[in-house]
Amino acid sequence: MLDFSFFMPTEILHGPEVVKRHAKRLKEFGRKALLVTGRNSARRSGAQEDVTAALEHCGIAYEVFDQVENNPTLENIAEGGRAARQFAPDFVIGIGGGSPLDAAKAIAVLAVNSFGPEKLYDGDYTNRPLPVVAVPTTAGTGSEVTQYSILTLTNKQTKAGFGDRSLFPRLAFLDYRYTESLELEVTRNTAVDALSHLIEAYLSRRAGDFSDILVEAGLRLWSRALPDLKSAAFSSGMRDSLLAASTFGGMAIAHTGTTVVHALGYPLTYFHDIPHGRANGLLLAEYLRYNLQHAKSRVGKILKTLNLKDIGEFKELMRFLLPCDLRLTAEQISEYGIAASRTKNASHTLGEVSSQTCIDILQSSLG
């Protein structure tokens, strides 16, 4: 018997020059757009130029909020919300990696609601968020097809997400050319972020037949890109495969959520400035090892699809792609592990995730 439910309100348009070819679709969302992005990446990738040209062609007025930080804080989001309310756009266009796309969703809520950003986590929005159009410039987060926004909570010294069906982008433009300006390290970090989403969705308590289909397709695409990813001979085919794999991973976690890997990775980003995808990748091998006792056949299928013989070879691959000399103290391992065990991410994880489970994964990975 098949066992799945599926809800995906985001329309995906994929291919070279997709923004230019489908510019008229932007007219569906109104006559004023707020572009939400970081300081450099959207311009460097060429995505911002394509989007603004499309808006001008359609006669749509726009303003640019390009102050999104890496791992945006509530204060940063509040700044974007004020800019949105002042301009009063009909829709929001997020351009960039996970930080600008997640920020765009949060700003779409604050644009039409007068509360502060801390209320985003309540999920009780008086006014429905503005429509969001997503243009990813990295192949990692899959945020263009999820209902989640992950923000930094400085008062709690961590990152945390909120989600609502109204936050799914209405339209996503996928063009691998926007990822071609990424340097080697960012390409690898974000690629491993996509891999983490695929693996976590496959090993989630909430996995179902349809999410499995997405994950298995995404893993095959990721595996196809792996030789180029290792050699750094980045072809257009590799870029396109990774972008699609990232989107499939996003579609999967939209239904399954993420697991304890994310909860353990957040303090590595907050306290040690390790990029999100890299933080997850440093933990994935030991996470797979933990899951041998709960889903041995699934772990085996992941390794087989990636053409890896065992978890040891997987760990060597992560070390090659993500060189890192971070070592945690016993006190840090204990603190991060206990905190992770109390998260919603841990509840999505197979087995009984105790604080000791989390401490063991951290110890074996970074002790």
C-alpha positions as CSV (number, residue, x, y, z in Angstrom):
1,M,0.0,0.0,0.0
2,L,1.3,3.5,-0.9
3,D,1.4,6.0,2.0
4,F,1.7,9.7,1.1
5,S,0.2,13.1,1.1
6,F,1.5,15.9,-1.1
7,F,1.0,19.7,-1.2
8,M,3.2,21.9,-3.3
9,P,1.7,25.3,-4.3
10,T,4.9,26.6,-5.8
11,E,5.1,26.7,-9.6
12,I,8.6,25.9,-10.8
13,L,10.0,27.3,-14.0
14,H,13.4,25.8,-14.9
15,G,15.9,26.4,-17.6
16,P,18.4,28.9,-19.1
17,E,17.1,32.5,-19.3
18,V,13.9,31.4,-17.6
19,V,13.3,34.9,-16.1
20,K,13.5,36.6,-19.5
21,R,11.4,33.9,-21.3
22,H,8.7,34.1,-18.7
23,A,8.9,37.7,-17.6
24,K,5.2,38.3,-18.3
25,R,4.3,35.9,-15.4
26,L,5.4,38.7,-13.0
27,K,2.3,40.7,-14.0
28,E,0.1,38.2,-12.2
29,F,1.3,39.5,-8.8
30,G,0.7,43.2,-9.1
31,R,2.3,46.5,-10.2
32,K,4.9,47.0,-7.4
33,A,7.6,44.6,-6.3
34,L,10.1,44.7,-3.5
35,L,13.4,42.9,-4.3
36,V,15.0,41.3,-1.3
37,T,18.6,40.2,-1.5
38,G,22.1,40.4,-0.1
39,R,24.6,43.0,-0.8
40,N,26.5,41.4,-3.7
41,S,25.5,37.9,-4.7
42,A,22.4,38.8,-6.7
43,R,24.2,41.3,-8.8
44,R,27.3,39.2,-9.2
45,S,25.2,36.2,-10.4
46,G,23.4,38.2,-13.0
47,A,20.0,37.3,-11.5
48,Q,19.2,40.8,-10.2
49,E,19.9,42.4,-13.7
50,D,17.6,39.8,-15.3
51,V,14.8,40.4,-12.8
52,T,14.9,44.2,-12.9
53,A,15.0,44.0,-16.8
54,A,11.9,41.8,-16.6
55,L,10.1,44.1,-14.2
56,E,10.9,47.1,-16.4
57,H,9.7,45.3,-19.5
58,C,6.4,44.6,-17.7
59,G,6.0,48.1,-16.4
60,I,6.3,47.0,-12.8
61,A,7.7,49.5,-10.3
62,Y,10.3,48.2,-7.9
63,E,12.6,49.0,-5.0
64,V,15.5,46.9,-3.8
65,F,16.2,46.0,-0.2
66,D,19.8,44.6,-0.5
67,Q,20.7,44.6,3.2
68,V,20.0,40.9,4.0
69,E,22.8,39.5,6.2
70,N,24.2,36.0,6.1
71,N,22.0,34.2,8.6
72,P,19.7,37.2,9.1
73,T,18.7,38.2,12.6
74,L,15.3,39.4,13.7
75,E,16.7,42.9,13.7
76,N,17.7,42.6,10.1
77,I,14.3,41.3,9.2
78,A,12.6,44.1,11.1
79,E,14.6,46.6,8.9
80,G,13.3,44.8,5.8
81,G,9.8,44.9,7.1
82,R,10.0,48.7,7.6
83,A,11.2,49.1,4.1
84,A,8.4,47.0,2.8
85,R,5.7,48.8,4.6
86,Q,7.1,52.2,3.4
87,F,7.1,51.1,-0.2
88,A,3.8,49.1,0.0
89,P,4.6,46.5,-2.7
90,D,2.1,44.0,-4.1
91,F,4.6,41.2,-4.0
92,V,8.1,40.3,-2.9
93,I,10.9,38.8,-5.0
94,G,13.7,37.0,-3.1
95,I,17.0,36.7,-5.0
96,G,19.9,34.8,-3.6
97,G,20.8,31.8,-1.4
98,G,18.9,30.6,1.7
99,S,19.4,33.8,3.7
100,P,17.7,36.2,1.1
101,L,15.0,33.7,0.3
102,D,14.1,33.1,3.9
103,A,14.3,36.8,4.6
104,A,11.9,37.5,1.7
105,K,9.3,35.2,3.2
106,A,9.6,36.9,6.6
107,I,9.4,40.3,5.1
108,A,6.4,39.3,3.0
109,V,4.6,38.7,6.4
110,L,5.8,42.0,8.0
111,A,4.9,44.0,4.9
112,V,1.2,43.7,5.7
113,N,1.3,43.1,9.5
114,S,2.3,45.7,12.1
115,F,3.8,43.3,14.7
116,G,7.5,42.8,15.4
117,P,9.5,40.0,13.9
118,E,9.5,37.9,17.1
119,K,5.7,37.3,16.4
120,L,6.6,35.5,13.1
121,Y,7.0,32.4,15.2
122,D,3.4,32.6,16.5
123,G,2.0,31.7,13.1
124,D,-1.1,33.9,13.8
125,Y,-1.0,36.4,10.9
126,T,-3.9,38.9,10.8
127,N,-3.2,39.6,7.1
128,R,-2.0,37.0,4.6
129,P,1.6,37.4,3.6
130,L,2.3,39.0,0.2
131,P,3.0,36.6,-2.7
132,V,6.7,35.7,-2.9
133,V,8.6,34.9,-6.1
134,A,11.9,33.1,-5.5
135,V,15.1,33.2,-7.6
136,P,17.8,31.0,-6.1
137,T,21.4,31.7,-6.8
138,T,22.8,28.8,-4.9
139,A,22.1,25.1,-5.2
140,G,21.6,24.2,-1.6
141,T,18.8,25.3,0.6
142,G,15.7,24.5,-1.6
143,S,14.1,27.5,0.1
144,E,12.4,28.3,-3.2
145,V,10.0,25.4,-2.6
146,T,9.5,25.4,1.1
147,Q,7.2,27.0,3.7
148,Y,10.1,27.6,6.1
149,S,12.1,30.7,7.0
150,I,15.2,30.1,9.2
151,L,16.4,33.2,11.2
152,T,19.1,33.9,13.8
153,L,17.8,34.5,17.3
154,T,20.5,36.3,19.1
155,N,18.7,36.2,22.4
156,K,18.7,32.4,22.3
157,Q,22.1,32.2,20.6
158,T,20.9,29.9,17.9
159,K,19.0,29.7,14.6
160,A,15.3,28.6,14.4
161,G,12.7,28.3,11.8
162,F,9.1,29.1,11.5
163,G,6.7,27.8,8.8
164,D,3.3,28.3,7.4
165,R,1.6,27.2,4.2
166,S,1.1,30.8,3.2
167,L,4.9,31.2,3.0
168,F,5.4,28.9,0.0
169,P,6.7,31.0,-2.9
170,R,4.1,31.3,-5.6
171,L,6.7,31.0,-8.4
172,A,10.3,29.9,-8.5
173,F,12.6,30.7,-11.4
174,L,15.5,28.1,-11.6
175,D,18.4,29.0,-13.8
176,Y,21.7,27.2,-13.2
177,R,23.6,30.1,-14.7
178,Y,23.0,32.1,-11.6
179,T,25.1,29.6,-9.6
180,E,28.1,29.8,-12.0
181,S,29.7,32.8,-10.2
182,L,30.0,30.8,-6.9
183,E,33.5,30.0,-5.8
184,L,34.6,26.5,-5.1
185,E,34.0,26.5,-1.3
186,V,30.5,28.0,-1.5
187,T,29.6,25.5,-4.3
188,R,30.7,22.6,-2.2
189,N,29.1,23.9,1.0
190,T,25.7,24.5,-0.6
191,A,25.8,21.2,-2.5
192,V,26.3,19.4,0.8
193,D,23.4,21.4,2.2
194,A,21.2,19.9,-0.5
195,L,22.6,16.4,0.2
196,S,21.8,16.9,3.9
197,H,18.2,17.7,3.1
198,L,17.9,14.7,0.9
199,I,19.4,12.4,3.5
200,E,17.4,13.8,6.4
201,A,14.1,13.6,4.5
202,Y,14.8,9.9,3.7
203,L,15.6,9.1,7.3
204,S,12.8,11.2,8.9
205,R,9.9,9.8,10.9
206,R,7.7,11.7,8.5
207,A,9.1,10.2,5.3
208,G,6.4,8.8,2.9
209,D,6.3,7.3,-0.5
210,F,6.1,10.6,-2.3
211,S,9.0,12.2,-0.4
212,D,11.0,9.1,-1.0
213,I,10.5,9.5,-4.8
214,L,11.8,13.1,-4.6
215,V,14.8,12.1,-2.4
216,E,15.8,9.2,-4.7
217,A,15.6,11.4,-7.8
218,G,17.6,14.1,-6.0
219,L,20.3,11.6,-4.8
220,R,20.7,10.4,-8.4
221,L,21.2,13.9,-9.6
222,W,23.6,14.7,-6.8
223,S,25.6,11.6,-7.6
224,R,25.7,12.6,-11.2
225,A,27.3,15.9,-10.2
226,L,29.8,14.4,-7.7
227,P,32.7,13.8,-10.1
228,D,32.8,17.4,-11.1
229,L,32.2,18.5,-7.5
230,K,35.3,16.6,-6.5
231,S,37.5,17.7,-9.3
232,A,36.3,21.3,-9.3
233,A,35.9,21.1,-13.1
234,F,32.4,22.6,-12.8
235,S,30.4,22.0,-15.9
236,S,27.0,23.5,-16.8
237,G,25.6,20.0,-16.4
238,M,26.9,19.7,-12.9
239,R,25.4,23.1,-11.9
240,D,22.1,22.2,-13.4
241,S,22.0,18.8,-11.7
242,L,22.8,20.3,-8.3
243,L,20.2,23.0,-8.7
244,A,17.5,20.4,-9.5
245,A,18.8,18.2,-6.6
246,S,18.5,21.1,-4.2
247,T,14.9,21.8,-5.3
248,F,14.0,18.1,-4.9
249,G,15.5,18.2,-1.5
250,G,13.5,21.3,-0.6
251,M,10.3,19.7,-1.8
252,A,11.0,16.7,0.3
253,I,11.7,18.6,3.6
254,A,8.7,20.7,3.0
255,H,6.8,17.5,3.8
256,T,9.2,15.7,6.3
257,G,10.9,18.6,8.0
258,T,14.6,18.3,8.9
259,T,16.1,16.1,11.6
260,V,18.6,16.4,14.5
261,V,21.5,17.1,12.0
262,H,20.1,20.7,11.6
263,A,19.7,21.1,15.4
264,L,23.3,20.0,15.9
265,G,24.6,22.2,13.1
266,Y,23.0,25.4,14.2
267,P,25.4,26.1,17.1
268,L,28.3,25.4,14.8
269,T,27.1,28.2,12.6
270,Y,26.2,30.6,15.5
271,F,29.2,30.1,17.7
272,H,31.9,29.0,15.3
273,D,30.9,30.8,12.0
274,I,30.7,27.5,10.1
275,P,28.5,27.9,7.0
276,H,25.2,26.0,7.3
277,G,25.8,23.4,4.7
278,R,29.3,22.7,5.9
279,A,28.1,22.4,9.5
280,N,25.6,19.7,8.4
281,G,28.1,17.9,6.3
282,L,30.6,17.6,9.2
283,L,27.9,15.6,11.1
284,L,26.3,13.5,8.3
285,A,28.6,10.4,8.5
286,E,28.0,9.9,12.1
287,Y,24.3,10.6,11.6
288,L,24.2,7.8,9.0
289,R,26.0,5.5,11.4
290,Y,23.4,6.2,14.1
291,N,20.7,5.3,11.6
292,L,22.1,1.9,10.9
293,Q,20.2,0.6,13.9
294,H,16.9,2.1,12.7
295,A,16.9,2.1,8.9
296,K,19.9,0.0,7.7
297,S,18.4,-0.6,4.3
298,R,17.8,3.1,3.7
299,V,21.3,4.0,4.7
300,G,22.6,1.3,2.3
301,K,20.5,2.7,-0.5
302,I,21.8,6.2,0.1
303,L,25.4,4.9,-0.1
304,K,24.7,2.8,-3.1
305,T,23.1,5.7,-5.0
306,L,26.2,7.8,-4.2
307,N,28.5,5.0,-5.4
308,L,30.1,4.7,-2.0
309,K,30.9,1.4,-0.4
310,D,30.4,2.3,3.3
311,I,30.0,5.1,5.8
312,G,33.8,5.3,6.2
313,E,34.1,6.2,2.5
314,F,31.2,8.7,2.9
315,K,33.1,10.3,5.8
316,E,36.2,10.6,3.7
317,L,34.2,12.3,1.0
318,M,32.9,14.9,3.4
319,R,36.4,15.5,4.7
320,F,37.6,16.1,1.2
321,L,34.8,18.4,0.2
322,L,34.6,20.2,3.5
323,P,38.1,20.5,5.1
324,C,37.7,21.8,8.6
325,D,40.0,21.8,11.7
326,L,37.2,22.6,14.2
327,R,37.4,20.6,17.4
328,L,34.8,21.1,20.2
329,T,35.5,20.9,23.9
330,A,33.7,18.4,26.1
331,E,31.7,21.3,27.6
332,Q,30.6,22.5,24.1
333,I,29.7,19.0,23.0
334,S,27.6,18.6,26.1
335,E,25.9,22.0,25.8
336,Y,25.1,21.7,22.1
337,G,24.0,18.1,22.4
338,I,21.6,18.7,25.2
339,A,20.1,21.7,23.4
340,A,19.7,19.8,20.2
341,S,17.9,16.9,21.9
342,R,15.1,19.2,23.0
343,T,14.3,20.5,19.5
344,K,11.5,19.7,17.1
345,N,14.1,18.5,14.7
346,A,15.1,15.8,17.1
347,S,11.4,14.6,17.3
348,H,11.5,14.0,13.5
349,T,14.5,11.7,13.9
350,L,14.2,8.0,13.9
351,G,14.7,6.2,17.2
352,E,14.7,7.8,20.6
353,V,17.0,10.8,20.4
354,S,18.4,11.5,23.9
355,S,20.9,14.1,24.9
356,Q,23.5,11.3,24.9
357,T,22.6,10.4,21.3
358,C,23.4,14.0,20.3
359,I,26.5,14.1,22.4
360,D,27.8,10.9,20.8
361,I,27.2,12.2,17.2
362,L,29.1,15.4,18.0
363,Q,31.9,13.6,19.9
364,S,32.5,11.2,17.0
365,S,32.3,14.0,14.4
366,L,34.2,16.9,16.1
367,G,35.5,15.7,19.4
